[in-house]
Amino acid sequence: MKPTVTILIVIATLALSSNASYAASEKVLCLTIDGDLLDTAEILLCNKGLKVRNRLGLVCWSPEKPSIVYMANSENHTYFAQPAGDYLKDLREDYPPLKYTRLERKPKTLPDGTKAEMVTAFWSSPKGQEMKVAEITCLKNTGIPPAVNRMWCAFLGVPEKDFSLPIGAFQNASKVWRPEEAYRGGRKRWIVVALPKKVVRKTMDEKLLKLPSNYRKAKDKASLYLSSDGNLNQKDLEDFFISPKK
């Protein structure tokens, strides 16, 4: 084989190897947050979609299947597919939609040095009284695809058109803090919906952004969290509700 041909083959092989390596990885925005909505959680956002990891397990969503949210339990290796609308309704059950009539924007620096924007939302009553209803921390120019950005905005309950990529939220909302308040619709209080702790960008294997392939499908949401294998039975209920004898 001629030297020139050999060199061309080596170059082509290296190029294919490089492309394969690139295809197997993804630039990911990694958020670490705390708060009432998702507890302490790691959020991954990229072209492939979003993934949430917290004490309940995993939540995965992809723009390829935008109508479905996958929830997974890493303890029993099961998953459950739920309509995205139902999942968001359940997630935000205690958080009414954010209503506002005016916004203020100021630069903000996170504890880890990340540059962000603080968007303060105000609402004016019909009588002209204005009150602050939310403080939303946002990132601009993240490069996250619009569909993924829009879905994450839906998680935090803010419209994409005004809040770019929200990574933190304080909201003045009514919530039931004691049983007797349920009859009065709850009591208004500032809620830490999400508190940003850390923001980093990583290159990750795209397999880590998907639901694990060895997980089994759970029969329903109760089976996802309470069963040992995805099918809830009497023994699972007994193990969950009955304390072991000392």
Summary of the structure (lengths in Angstrom):
residues: 246
radius of gyration: 22.6
end to end distance: 77.8
largest distance: 87.3
contacts: 683
relative contact order: 0.18
helix: 28%
strand: 40%
